[in-house]
Structures are given as C-alpha cells and as structure tokens.
C-alpha cells in the first residue's frame, strides 16, 4: 500500500480529513493509503505513526508547476471504507452524460474487490462504444486533442488513459470469447439486455450471448485467467496452411512462465532493432514523453520483480 508523509507545522497528529497539493500520479478516488505527518510540533520532531486513510477527492490545480492536484484524504473508519466502495458522483460540467457514466464506472473498477474484472470489462466495453463515436487515439502518442484520448482528457480528467486502454483491451478479449465485437456483445458486457440502433430500432441481446458472458465470468475471475483463456481461444482459431493437414499431435499448452518468456522475447526483438534507436531523435516532444513514461513504468515493474528473487 502506498505510503505518504505530509508536512504539517502546528499539528501534533493528522486530522480526520487532510488535503494536500501534490503530484497525484498513481492515486485514484477510493484508494487506501498509509498516511502520516511530520512537522515542528510532532513529539520528538519525529513523524507520527502511519494510519490508514482513503483518497476521497482529487481536483486539478494551477498552483506550483500546473501538474499538481488538491488531494483529500479521509481517515478510514469502517463506515468510511464501506462508503468508499460506492463511488460518489460529483455533478459538474466535466462529468455530465457519457463522461459522468464513464467516470462513475472507472471509480467502480477502482473500488471493486471480488468483482473487479467484471467491472473493468464493463468500463472497457463502454470505452469501445465511445471510441466508435469520437475516434481512436493512434496509440495514444499524439496530441491531447486526438480521438478518445483527447476526449477523456477534456471530459474525464480523473481517468488515467493508459489504465483505460488496458481495460478496453480486456473488454475486447472478453467480447471475442463470447461472440465477437458486435454491438450486442458490447452491450452484454455492459450488463445491458438490448441495443438501440441509429434508426431508433431496439434489438434484444440474444440469450446465448448473455449465457456465454455469465459463464465466462464464472470461469475467469482475474486478469491472468482472462488472458490465458484468450490465448487458448486464439490458438484454437489457428488453421493449418492451405494444402497441408493439421498435425495429429496436440499443441503443447504453454505454462504461464513460458508464455511470459515468449512475450518478452518478442519485445526484446523489437527493442534490439537498430531502427528503434535511430527513431528516438525523430520523435516529437509529446510522443517522446509518452514513450518515456511507459518505458519507465515497465522498468519499475521489472525492477520490483527482480527484488523478489
């Protein structure tokens, strides 16, 4: 759990509600954190013990470097922790209509526990529907005004774009597993029972798709299990080359360790290409920043994994 220390002069202990202006990267509403304070009135000038708080609000601010937010932490009593699971929707111009629905569902994913995968897939399906209207973001490398990335930045600033794309990927894989990327499948993943076409006609989602959806979430309850199910599904879709018979021997099932090694072998094969390094000086500033942040995130994850050995 993330640990945070706040500087508070004139206090001997943290209040039930603390607000601080900081870089809120990685923080989301509903998240639990360990909080303490330090300052001139703390006993012995030492920081107070860590205490469990919940992030209850994040608001962008123009102060300091313009990249900060006013983050509110509320002490996590049993009552407050229960309330955090039901996300509070603040009605503002930035979260009306579709934006409000997306923000509400995003908070539901953050706060979910046992149903987190299902909530994440629902959010991803909502995003797929939005993307059909506002357009894609060309990999998220271009300007903030481009496609769904720009739309989210303007209307749902609380939503982290990379996280949203990860949920969208889960939804796309779930859709493939229960019937393909059709409107009825996307509606089923959102929990809906019908689809309204552009001409106003309402079409019910077939019971077969709903049954497949429910069976999928009964069989997979984590991202890892969903990824494995999708991997097996795609392997089964492969067909032998024309004119050749399929091998009679069964295709050996990769272990998770072997699958991970295969993925990173392909990644390193791309990175090792001379053209990748040669392309770095040609990237525009915003694209370079996005790529740098993503690679830095991967490097931190790999470092944390190495420290486990």
HELIX and SHEET records of a PDB file:
HELIX    1   1 UNK A   43  UNK A   45  5                                   3    
HELIX    2   2 UNK A   78  UNK A   85  1                                   8    
HELIX    3   3 UNK A   93  UNK A   95  5                                   3    
HELIX    4   4 UNK A   98  UNK A  111  1                                  14    
HELIX    5   5 UNK A  116  UNK A  134  1                                  19    
HELIX    6   6 UNK A  138  UNK A  140  5                                   3    
HELIX    7   7 UNK A  147  UNK A  155  1                                   9    
HELIX    8   8 UNK A  161  UNK A  178  1                                  18    
HELIX    9   9 UNK A  183  UNK A  189  1                                   7    
HELIX   10  10 UNK A  207  UNK A  219  1                                  13    
HELIX   11  11 UNK A  223  UNK A  237  1                                  15    
HELIX   12  12 UNK A  256  UNK A  271  1                                  16    
HELIX   13  13 UNK A  274  UNK A  279  1                                   6    
HELIX   14  14 UNK A  280  UNK A  282  5                                   3    
HELIX   15  15 UNK A  285  UNK A  306  1                                  22    
SHEET    1   A 5 UNK A   3  UNK A   7  0                                        
SHEET    2   A 5 UNK A  32  UNK A  38  1                                        
SHEET    3   A 5 UNK A  51  UNK A  60 -1                                        
SHEET    4   A 5 UNK A  69  UNK A  75 -1                                        
SHEET    5   A 5 UNK A  17  UNK A  22 -1                                        
SHEET    1   B 2 UNK A 194  UNK A 196  0                                        
SHEET    2   B 2 UNK A 202  UNK A 204 -1                                        
END                                                                             
